[in-house]
């Protein structure tokens, strides 16, 4: 009997240690989105699992920046229409500097534009019958994707993969919160595309709620249209609205200590910061940047990400920045400027222009004093973990929320993009962040907390993925509130009954009171 027990124990142990076959659906689009799913793939590959990446190409320029450790990568070439649209992407990038991304009409326009990219490429993916059938024969244990594009959920249904998990490249997505039944709490939780903090005025609370509604539409519209395509091409019956909530876990790229407190569920697992390199051996800068940082004691790094490029900003904004740089000759400015053929700061010896920067490595260097950034979540995580003071200038999407999130910890100042036309404001803000000790102290304190959390994000990711691959769907974690209608969820039926009872009691009381008064009056009349 002991021998049998030992054999069973060894069998279970070996079975638990076997690598799982995992499919990751990851569009080649958007540097931050690619980085998140690439890091997931590399982390699981390092853990010994057999990872396959299914990668439809939308943004071909990202091909040389998307290397992964797994050799199993299936590329789907971009549709001709997608190639044509991407050739005009600079027009979109330039418009980001001037239009109000928080306005409902802008969110609708953005959604329709993204349908043109994702929807067109999704249609091509779904027509790759031979590749899809080969993937179905692989019998994957688990699938992983991000809910920016709904094509993956249709593919997972077609491949009949028994379970999946979802990864969010940002703190939260409004359409995901909505479909999961996660309370949005718009009175104190900023929506994904909100530019407010958690302490809002009455007007801001109203705008935050409106932004949630249209922010939800931005991506839900993409996923809904792709589902209609999937019905016709693949013949699937269930939409993303049914499939996504069945995810065993939702991995959210947020750190509770850093983010705004908000209602959550047990299946939403924070893994924020897992894309940031913190190992000192992998953060060495080359001789070029080392020499630049040694010139002056104060060094300011400036980068507005990969979407809103510095080269596309209005000339007025560029001139303001150059005037600020010129007025601070004791400070070195390292500016990510994407046009290598134009030396916009050729007359300023304290300004160094480069079309690409080793951002993570530079932020890890103690000689970098301040980071001026757009507030993309990848940049926010890097500077927060590295303890750098910052000036946040959000451009669009979740950047406004990220900026306010970091500001509340006291290590960052926030300017609006329109403030870049105001020389005095930009210079004074930069001078404050450079010289006031509170910014540096608060940034260091936050970094110390983030680097000493009781959990390791990559370990959490691996353990939860293995759990999901082993046990499949976890309906016991499903929030039943998402199945309730508005009457049940908000106790309207119970409140109606209570109100009816109160009205009835009040009516009876009034009738009794009138009867008693009438009777008393009648008795007096008889006595007279």
C-alpha positions in Angstrom: 0.0 0.0 0.0 2.9 2.4 0.8 4.4 1.5 -2.6 1.2 2.4 -4.4 0.9 5.7 -2.5 4.5 6.6 -3.3 3.9 5.8 -7.0 0.8 8.0 -7.1 2.6 10.8 -5.4 5.6 10.6 -7.8 3.1 10.5 -10.8 1.3 13.6 -9.6 4.6 15.4 -9.0 5.9 14.6 -12.5 2.6 15.5 -14.1 2.6 18.9 -12.3 6.1 19.6 -13.6 5.4 18.8 -17.2 5.5 21.8 -19.5 2.2 23.2 -20.8 1.5 24.0 -24.4 0.5 27.7 -24.5 -0.8 29.8 -27.4 -0.3 33.6 -27.2 -2.3 35.7 -29.7 -0.4 39.0 -30.0 -0.9 41.6 -32.8 2.3 43.3 -33.9 0.9 46.7 -33.1 1.8 49.3 -30.5 5.2 49.1 -28.7 3.7 48.9 -25.2 1.2 46.2 -26.1 3.9 44.1 -27.8 6.2 44.5 -24.9 3.7 43.2 -22.4 2.8 40.1 -24.3 6.4 39.5 -25.3 7.4 39.6 -21.6 4.6 37.1 -20.8 5.9 34.8 -23.5 9.6 35.1 -22.3 8.6 34.6 -18.7 6.7 31.4 -19.5 9.4 30.2 -21.8 12.0 30.7 -19.0 9.6 28.7 -16.7 10.0 25.7 -19.1 6.7 25.9 -21.0 6.1 25.3 -24.7 5.0 28.7 -25.9 3.7 29.5 -29.4 3.1 33.1 -30.5 0.4 33.7 -33.2 1.3 37.2 -34.5 -0.7 39.0 -37.1 1.4 41.9 -38.4 -0.2 45.3 -38.4 2.7 47.6 -37.7 5.6 46.2 -39.7 8.1 48.8 -38.3 7.9 46.9 -35.0 9.3 43.7 -36.4 12.9 44.4 -35.5 11.8 45.4 -31.9 9.8 42.3 -31.1 12.3 39.5 -30.6 11.2 36.8 -28.1 12.9 33.7 -26.7 10.5 31.1 -28.1 11.2 29.9 -31.6 7.6 29.1 -32.2 6.3 32.3 -33.8 3.7 32.3 -36.6 3.5 35.5 -38.5 0.5 36.6 -40.6 1.5 39.2 -43.2 -0.4 42.4 -43.1 -3.4 42.9 -45.4 -2.8 45.3 -48.3 -5.4 47.7 -46.9 -3.7 47.6 -43.5 -0.3 48.4 -45.2 -2.0 51.4 -46.9 -3.5 52.7 -43.7 -0.3 52.3 -41.8 1.6 54.3 -44.5 -0.5 57.3 -43.3 0.1 56.7 -39.6 2.1 59.9 -39.3 -1.0 61.9 -39.9 -2.7 60.2 -37.0 0.4 60.7 -34.8 0.5 64.4 -35.6 -3.1 64.9 -34.8 -2.6 63.5 -31.3 -0.9 66.7 -30.3 -3.8 68.9 -31.2 -7.1 67.1 -30.7 -8.9 66.6 -27.4 -8.7 62.8 -26.9 -11.1 62.9 -24.0 -14.0 64.3 -26.0 -16.7 61.6 -26.9 -16.5 62.4 -30.6 -12.8 61.8 -30.5 -13.3 58.4 -28.8 -15.8 57.4 -31.5 -13.5 58.5 -34.3 -10.6 56.6 -32.7 -12.7 53.4 -32.4 -13.8 53.5 -36.0 -10.1 54.1 -37.1 -8.9 51.1 -35.1 -11.6 48.9 -36.6 -9.9 49.7 -39.9 -6.6 48.3 -38.6 -7.7 45.4 -36.4 -10.9 44.4 -38.3 -9.3 44.2 -41.7 -6.3 42.2 -40.4 -8.7 40.0 -38.4 -10.6 39.1 -41.5 -7.4 38.0 -43.1 -6.4 35.9 -40.1 -9.7 34.1 -40.0 -9.3 33.1 -43.6 -6.0 31.3 -42.9 -7.8 28.0 -42.8 -4.7 25.7 -43.2 -2.8 27.5 -40.4 -5.8 27.5 -38.1 -6.4 23.8 -38.6 -2.8 23.1 -37.8 -3.1 25.1 -34.6 -6.3 23.2 -33.6 -4.4 19.9 -34.0 -1.8 21.2 -31.4 -4.4 20.8 -28.6 -3.1 23.7 -26.6 -3.6 23.6 -22.8 -4.1 27.4 -22.5 -4.5 30.5 -24.6 -3.5 34.1 -23.7 -4.3 37.4 -25.3 -5.0 41.1 -24.7 -8.6 42.4 -25.1 -7.7 45.4 -27.3 -8.6 43.3 -30.3 -11.4 40.6 -30.2 -10.1 38.5 -33.0 -8.2 36.3 -30.5 -11.4 35.2 -28.7 -13.0 34.1 -32.0 -9.8 32.2 -32.9 -9.8 30.5 -29.4 -13.4 29.4 -29.9 -12.6 28.0 -33.3 -9.5 26.2 -32.0 -11.6 24.8 -29.1 -8.9 25.6 -26.6 -10.3 24.6 -23.2 -9.2 27.6 -21.2 -7.6 31.1 -21.5 -6.4 34.0 -19.5 -6.5 37.7 -20.4 -3.6 40.2 -20.0 -4.2 43.9 -19.7 -1.4 46.1 -20.9 -2.8 49.0 -18.9 -4.2 49.3 -15.4 -7.8 48.6 -16.5 -9.9 48.7 -19.7 -13.4 50.1 -19.3 -15.0 47.5 -21.6 -13.4 44.7 -19.7 -14.6 46.1 -16.3 -18.1 46.4 -17.8 -18.3 42.9 -19.2 -16.9 41.4 -16.0 -19.3 43.3 -13.8 -16.5 45.0 -12.0 -17.9 48.1 -10.2 -16.6 51.2 -12.0 -17.2 53.6 -9.1 -16.9 56.8 -11.3 -17.3 59.1 -8.3 -13.7 58.3 -7.1 -12.1 55.9 -9.6 -10.7 57.6 -12.8 -11.7 55.8 -16.0 -9.1 54.4 -18.3 -9.1 57.5 -20.5 -9.8 60.0 -17.7 -7.5 62.9 -17.0 -8.7 63.3 -13.4 -7.5 62.0 -10.1 -9.6 60.3 -7.4 -10.7 63.6 -5.8 -13.0 65.0 -8.3 -15.4 68.0 -8.4 -19.0 67.5 -9.3 -18.3 68.5 -12.9 -15.3 66.1 -13.1 -17.3 63.2 -11.6 -19.9 63.7 -14.4 -17.2 63.9 -17.1 -15.5 60.9 -15.7 -18.7 58.9 -16.0 -19.2 60.1 -19.6 -15.6 59.2 -20.4 -16.1 55.7 -19.0 -19.2 55.2 -21.2 -17.4 56.3 -24.4 -14.2 54.7 -23.4 -16.1 51.4 -23.1 -17.5 51.9 -26.5 -14.0 52.6 -28.0 -12.9 49.0 -27.7 -16.2 47.2 -27.4 -17.1 48.5 -30.9 -14.0 46.9 -32.3 -14.6 43.5 -30.6 -18.3 43.5 -31.6 -17.6 44.1 -35.3 -14.9 41.4 -35.3 -17.4 39.0 -33.8 -19.8 39.6 -36.7 -17.0 38.8 -39.1 -16.2 35.6 -37.1 -19.8 34.4 -37.3 -19.7 34.6 -41.1 -16.2 33.3 -41.7 -15.6 30.8 -38.9 -19.2 29.9 -38.0 -18.7 30.5 -34.3 -21.7 31.2 -32.1 -20.3 32.8 -28.9 -19.1 36.4 -28.9 -16.3 37.9 -26.8 -19.0 39.1 -24.4 -19.4 35.4 -23.4 -15.9 34.2 -23.9 -13.8 36.9 -22.2 -15.5 36.7 -18.7 -14.8 32.9 -18.7 -11.0 33.7 -18.5 -9.6 31.9 -15.4 -7.6 35.0 -14.6 -7.4 38.6 -15.7 -3.8 39.8 -15.3 -3.7 43.6 -14.8 -0.6 45.7 -15.4 -1.0 47.6 -12.2 0.6 47.8 -8.8 -1.9 48.3 -5.9 0.5 50.5 -4.0 0.9 52.8 -7.0 -2.6 52.8 -8.4 -5.8 54.4 -7.2 -7.7 52.1 -4.8 -10.7 50.6 -6.6 -13.2 47.7 -6.3 -11.8 44.5 -7.7 -12.4 40.7 -7.9 -10.2 37.7 -6.9 -9.7 36.7 -10.5 -8.1 40.1 -11.4 -4.4 39.5 -10.6 -2.0 42.5 -10.4 1.4 41.9 -12.1 2.4 45.6 -12.7 6.1 46.3 -13.2 6.9 42.8 -14.6 8.1 44.3 -17.9 10.7 46.6 -16.2 14.3 45.5 -16.2 15.7 46.0 -12.7 18.8 43.7 -12.8 21.8 46.0 -12.7 23.9 43.7 -14.9 21.4 44.2 -17.8 21.1 48.0 -17.3 24.6 49.1 -18.4 24.7 52.0 -20.8 27.3 52.3 -23.6 30.2 54.7 -23.8 28.2 57.3 -25.8 25.5 57.8 -23.2 28.0 57.5 -20.4 30.1 60.4 -21.8 26.9 62.6 -22.3 25.8 62.0 -18.7 29.2 63.0 -17.4 29.2 66.5 -19.0 26.9 68.1 -16.4 25.6 67.3 -12.9 21.9 67.7 -14.0 20.5 65.6 -16.8 16.9 65.6 -18.1 15.5 62.8 -20.3 12.7 63.7 -22.6 10.5 61.2 -24.5 6.9 61.2 -25.6 6.7 57.5 -26.6 6.2 55.8 -29.9 2.8 57.1 -30.9 2.9 60.9 -30.3 6.3 61.6 -31.8 8.3 64.7 -30.9 8.9 65.4 -34.6 5.1 65.7 -35.1 4.4 68.2 -32.3 3.3 71.8 -33.3 6.2 74.1 -34.1 5.1 76.4 -31.2 5.7 73.6 -28.7 9.1 72.7 -30.2 10.2 76.4 -29.9 9.0 76.5 -26.3 11.1 73.5 -25.4 14.2 74.8 -27.2 13.8 78.2 -25.4 13.6 76.3 -22.0 16.7 74.3 -22.9 18.6 77.4 -23.9 17.7 79.2 -20.6 19.2 76.3 -18.6 22.8 75.9 -19.8 23.8 74.0 -16.6 21.5 71.1 -17.5 22.0 68.5 -20.2 18.8 67.6 -22.1 18.5 64.2 -23.9 15.6 64.4 -26.3 14.0 61.5 -28.2 13.4 63.2 -31.6 12.4 60.8 -34.3 13.7 62.5 -37.4 17.5 61.8 -37.6 17.9 64.0 -40.6 16.9 67.2 -38.7 19.1 68.5 -35.9 16.6 70.8 -34.4 18.9 71.8 -31.6 22.1 72.3 -33.6 22.9 75.6 -31.9 22.5 74.3 -28.3 25.5 72.4 -26.9 23.5 71.2 -23.9 20.9 69.3 -26.0 21.5 65.8 -27.5 19.0 64.5 -30.0 18.4 60.8 -30.8 15.7 59.0 -32.7 16.0 56.1 -30.2 16.9 56.0 -26.5 17.8 53.1 -24.1 15.1 54.5 -21.8 15.1 51.8 -19.2 18.9 51.9 -18.9 19.1 55.7 -18.7 16.4 55.8 -16.0 18.3 53.3 -14.0 21.4 55.6 -14.0 21.7 57.8 -11.0 23.0 60.7 -13.1 19.6 61.2 -14.8 17.8 63.8 -12.7 14.3 64.2 -14.2 12.2 62.5 -16.8 9.8 64.5 -19.0 7.4 62.0 -20.4 3.9 61.5 -22.0 2.9 59.1 -19.2 2.6 55.8 -21.1 2.2 53.1 -18.5 5.5 51.4 -19.5 7.4 54.7 -18.9 5.5 55.3 -15.6 6.4 51.9 -14.3 10.1 52.3 -15.3 10.5 55.7 -13.6 8.4 54.7 -10.6 10.6 51.6 -10.0 13.8 53.6 -10.6 12.8 56.4 -8.3 13.0 59.3 -10.8 11.2 62.6 -10.4 9.1 63.4 -13.4 7.1 65.9 -15.4 4.1 64.2 -17.0 2.6 65.7 -20.2 -0.2 63.3 -21.2 -1.2 63.2 -24.8 -4.0 60.6 -25.2 -5.5 57.3 -24.1 -4.7 56.2 -20.5 -1.8 58.7 -20.1 -3.8 61.3 -18.3 -4.9 58.7 -15.7 -1.3 57.5 -15.4 0.0 61.0 -14.8 -2.5 61.7 -12.0 -1.7 58.3 -10.5 1.9 59.1 -10.2 1.4 62.7 -9.1 -0.6 61.7 -6.0 2.6 60.1 -4.6 4.4 63.5 -4.7 7.2 62.6 -7.1 5.8 64.1 -10.3 4.3 67.3 -11.7 1.6 67.3 -14.4 1.2 69.7 -17.3 -1.3 69.5 -20.2 0.0 69.3 -23.7 -1.4 72.7 -24.5 0.9 74.1 -21.7 3.8 73.5 -24.0 3.1 76.9 -25.6 3.7 78.6 -22.2 7.4 79.1 -21.8 7.3 80.5 -18.2 5.0 77.6 -17.0 7.2 74.9 -18.6 10.4 76.4 -17.3 9.1 77.1 -13.8 7.7 73.6 -13.5 11.0 72.0 -14.7 13.0 74.2 -12.3 10.7 73.1 -9.4 11.1 69.4 -10.1 14.9 69.8 -10.5 15.5 71.9 -7.3 12.8 71.0 -4.7 14.0 68.1 -2.6 10.4 66.8 -2.0 10.1 65.5 -5.6 13.3 63.4 -5.3 12.5 62.2 -1.8 8.9 61.1 -2.6 10.1 59.4 -5.8 12.7 57.5 -3.9 10.3 56.5 -1.2 7.8 55.2 -3.8 10.6 53.2 -5.6 11.7 51.6 -2.3 8.1 50.4 -1.6 7.7 49.1 -5.1 11.0 47.2 -5.1 10.2 45.6 -1.7 6.7 44.3 -2.4 5.9 41.0 -0.7 5.2 39.3 -4.1 7.2 38.9 -7.3 5.1 39.8 -10.4 6.7 37.2 -12.7 6.4 34.4 -10.1 2.7 35.4 -9.7 2.2 35.3 -13.4 3.8 31.8 -13.9 2.0 30.2 -10.9 -1.4 31.5 -12.0 -0.9 30.5 -15.6 0.1 27.0 -14.5 -2.9 26.8 -12.3 -5.2 27.8 -15.1 -3.6 25.4 -17.5 -3.9 22.5 -15.1 -7.5 23.0 -13.8 -9.1 24.8 -16.8 -12.0 27.2 -16.4 -12.7 28.5 -12.8 -16.5 29.3 -12.8 -16.3 29.6 -9.0 -14.5 32.9 -9.5 -17.1 34.2 -11.8 -18.9 37.2 -10.5 -22.7 36.5 -10.5 -23.4 40.2 -10.4 -22.7 40.5 -14.1 -25.7 38.2 -14.8 -28.1 40.4 -12.8 -30.3 42.9 -14.4 -30.4 46.5 -13.3 -33.4 45.9 -11.0 -31.7 43.1 -9.1 -28.3 44.7 -9.0 -29.4 48.0 -7.5 -32.1 46.5 -5.2 -34.8 48.4 -7.2 -37.3 45.6 -6.6 -36.7 45.6 -2.8 -36.7 49.3 -2.6 -39.9 49.4 -4.6 -41.5 47.1 -2.1 -40.2 49.1 0.9 -41.4 52.3 -0.7 -44.8 50.8 -1.4 -45.1 49.7 2.2 -44.1 53.1 3.5 -46.6 54.8 1.2 -49.3 52.4 2.3 -48.6 52.9 6.0 -48.5 56.7 5.4 -51.8 56.5 3.5 -53.5 54.5 6.3 -52.1 56.8 9.0 -53.5 59.9 7.2 -56.9 58.2 6.7 -57.0 57.2 10.4 -55.9 60.7 11.5 -58.6 62.3 9.3 -61.2 59.8 10.6 -60.3 60.6 14.2 -60.3 64.3 13.6 -63.7 64.0 11.9 -65.1 62.0 14.7 -63.8 64.3 17.3 -65.4 67.3 15.5 -68.7 65.4 15.2 -68.7 64.7 19.0 -68.2 68.4 19.8 -71.0 69.4 17.5 -73.4 67.1 19.3 -72.5 68.5 22.7 -73.2 72.0 21.5 
